[in-house]
Amino acid sequence: MSRLRTAILGCGQFAHQHAKILTSLQEEVELTAFCDQNINLASEFSSLYSNANASIYSDHTSLLTHEKLDLLIICLPPFGHSNEVEMAAERGIHILIEKPIALRSKDAWKMVEATERAGVKTQVGFKFRFGEAVETLKDKINSGAAGPVALMSARYFCNALHAPWWRDKSKSGGQLVEQVIHMFDLLRYLGGDPTSIFSTQRNLFHKEVEGYTIEDVSATIISFQNGGIGVVYATNNAIPGKWINDYRVVSKNITAEFKNANHADFYFSDQDPVKSITVNSERDFTKLQTQDLIKAIRNGSATRTPMIEGAKSLDLVLAAVTSSEKNQQVFFT
Ligand SMILES: NC(=O)c1ccc[n+]([C@@H]2O[C@H](COP(=O)([O-])OP(=O)(O)OC[C@H]3O[C@@H](n4cnc5c(N)ncnc54)[C@H](O)[C@@H]3O)[C@@H](O)[C@H]2O)c1
């Protein structure tokens, strides 16, 4: 079977992780091209990951016009998206795209429409869905063993200035849109579709930092169609050098305490005496996400996180932003 001709668009920090994963999958994937508006970065990636065999480009139009690709990995910052998804889809190119897939809902839904129309396989970078502990709970929810999910809480704590674009609301959308969206996606994945959201978001600690226009503390309550409730709380003023994201889920029959996507204690609260198990895994869930997409391309199966999931999770965090700006609950129809 021929290898998938693959390009990375956006050769910044996180693209290194994708490039390393792709080089570890060399039997399946050929690194064909790298594209970054900073051509030096594209060149650096080509040297690092393909012995300078891959072509380099500084804009996606040239990349997609000149290269015959099977797979495009899009690792652009939120403000960097334009029509690359639509162009790739029209050419039958499968796509892995980092979250958030856009800054505006209508742009995200155009991506969904274009990729579904073209019938290409897509995967959005909500990698925590592939954590072993998350997968264990999802299986128990799907089988009915967990019973209805009633309460979920998730926190995202960090303390860093990140890149200049990250702290600029017009470019990143804010901490929830750019980063904590991972937690919102997990709540949707485990708890189902939301019916309403109320969020309060404030900049309490970075008012004096030039160009820092996003929130640094927030708390959000979500209601779900099955009656369940979710709480997400986040800050960018916690422990410097640490990125903590953990969560708890209470369903009718199970209470799960997650340290992260791979590690959780499960308590079977419907049993007397209460039994418990611990999931303790070191699996590379980011790689599994890529492998799931490759399998879908080869076999025609569905991916775990197609483009529509990126649009739905974006809509959820955008509704949180609207709720905070208007100081009102936002309802989903
Ligand atoms: N899934 C995860 O856990 C995870 C982790 C980190 C980052 N991310 C996501 O990855 C994306 C990239 O983040 P990053 O930290 O690598 O950012 P970055 O700023 O380090 O890199 C982005 C790169 O894109 C390039 N670029 C911007 N606009 C472009 C355009 N129109 N055409 C070509 N190149 C362009 C920039 O020159 C830069 O090199 C973001 O959406 C971020 O949210 C995901």
The ligand as an SDF file (V2000), in Angstrom:
LIG
                    3D

 44 48  0  0  0  0  0  0  0  0999 V2000
   -3.8640   19.8450   20.7070 N   0  0  0  0  0  0  0  0  0  0  0  0
   -3.0350   20.4320   21.5400 C   0  0  0  0  0  0  0  0  0  0  0  0
   -2.7950   19.9620   22.6370 O   0  0  0  0  0  0  0  0  0  0  0  0
   -2.3530   21.7040   21.1350 C   0  0  0  0  0  0  0  0  0  0  0  0
   -1.2340   22.1480   21.8510 C   0  0  0  0  0  0  0  0  0  0  0  0
   -0.6110   23.3230   21.4300 C   0  0  0  0  0  0  0  0  0  0  0  0
   -1.1180   24.0400   20.3530 C   0  0  0  0  0  0  0  0  0  0  0  0
   -2.2330   23.5700   19.7090 N   0  0  0  0  0  0  0  0  0  0  0  0
   -2.8170   24.3200   18.5850 C   0  0  0  0  0  0  0  0  0  0  0  0
   -1.9200   24.3040   17.4840 O   0  0  0  0  0  0  0  0  0  0  0  0
   -2.0590   25.5120   16.7430 C   0  0  0  0  0  0  0  0  0  0  0  0
   -0.6820   26.1370   16.5670 C   0  0  0  0  0  0  0  0  0  0  0  0
   -0.1490   26.4590   17.8320 O   0  0  0  0  0  0  0  0  0  0  0  0
    1.4170   26.7240   18.0410 P   0  0  0  0  0  0  0  0  0  0  0  0
    1.6170   26.8360   19.5060 O   0  0  0  0  0  0  0  0  0  0  0  0
    2.1800   25.7320   17.2570 O   0  0  0  0  0  0  0  0  0  0  0  0
    1.5450   28.1630   17.3800 O   0  0  0  0  0  0  0  0  0  0  0  0
    2.8760   28.8650   16.8100 P   0  0  0  0  0  0  0  0  0  0  0  0
    2.6230   30.3240   16.8160 O   0  0  0  0  0  0  0  0  0  0  0  0
    4.0810   28.3280   17.5290 O   0  0  0  0  0  0  0  0  0  0  0  0
    2.9690   28.3130   15.3190 O   0  0  0  0  0  0  0  0  0  0  0  0
    2.0890   28.6870   14.3050 C   0  0  0  0  0  0  0  0  0  0  0  0
    2.8530   28.7650   12.9930 C   0  0  0  0  0  0  0  0  0  0  0  0
    1.9270   29.0380   11.9510 O   0  0  0  0  0  0  0  0  0  0  0  0
    2.5330   29.9610   11.0590 C   0  0  0  0  0  0  0  0  0  0  0  0
    1.4570   30.6460   10.3200 N   0  0  0  0  0  0  0  0  0  0  0  0
    0.5250   31.5130   10.8090 C   0  0  0  0  0  0  0  0  0  0  0  0
   -0.3540   31.8580    9.8540 N   0  0  0  0  0  0  0  0  0  0  0  0
    0.0290   31.2050    8.7240 C   0  0  0  0  0  0  0  0  0  0  0  0
   -0.4910   31.1390    7.4140 C   0  0  0  0  0  0  0  0  0  0  0  0
   -1.5920   31.7960    7.0630 N   0  0  0  0  0  0  0  0  0  0  0  0
    0.1520   30.3520    6.5050 N   0  0  0  0  0  0  0  0  0  0  0  0
    1.2590   29.6650    6.8480 C   0  0  0  0  0  0  0  0  0  0  0  0
    1.7850   29.6780    8.0980 N   0  0  0  0  0  0  0  0  0  0  0  0
    1.1690   30.4290    9.0230 C   0  0  0  0  0  0  0  0  0  0  0  0
    3.3800   30.8660   11.9250 C   0  0  0  0  0  0  0  0  0  0  0  0
    4.4080   31.4830   11.1790 O   0  0  0  0  0  0  0  0  0  0  0  0
    3.9050   29.8930   12.9670 C   0  0  0  0  0  0  0  0  0  0  0  0
    5.1460   29.3520   12.6060 O   0  0  0  0  0  0  0  0  0  0  0  0
   -3.0330   26.4040   17.5300 C   0  0  0  0  0  0  0  0  0  0  0  0
   -4.3180   26.3020   16.9800 O   0  0  0  0  0  0  0  0  0  0  0  0
   -3.0350   25.7860   18.9250 C   0  0  0  0  0  0  0  0  0  0  0  0
   -4.2370   25.9520   19.6020 O   0  0  0  0  0  0  0  0  0  0  0  0
   -2.8280   22.4170   20.0620 C   0  0  0  0  0  0  0  0  0  0  0  0
  1  2  1  0
  2  3  2  0
  2  4  1  0
  4  5  1  0
  4 44  2  0
  5  6  2  0
  6  7  1  0
  7  8  2  0
  8  9  1  0
  8 44  1  0
  9 10  1  0
  9 42  1  0
 10 11  1  0
 11 12  1  0
 11 40  1  0
 12 13  1  0
 13 14  1  0
 14 15  2  0
 14 16  1  0
 14 17  1  0
 17 18  1  0
 18 19  2  0
 18 20  1  0
 18 21  1  0
 21 22  1  0
 22 23  1  0
 23 24  1  0
 23 38  1  0
 24 25  1  0
 25 26  1  0
 25 36  1  0
 26 27  1  0
 26 35  1  0
 27 28  2  0
 28 29  1  0
 29 30  1  0
 29 35  2  0
 30 31  1  0
 30 32  2  0
 32 33  1  0
 33 34  2  0
 34 35  1  0
 36 37  1  0
 36 38  1  0
 38 39  1  0
 40 41  1  0
 40 42  1  0
 42 43  1  0
M  CHG  2   8   1  16  -1
M  END
$$$$
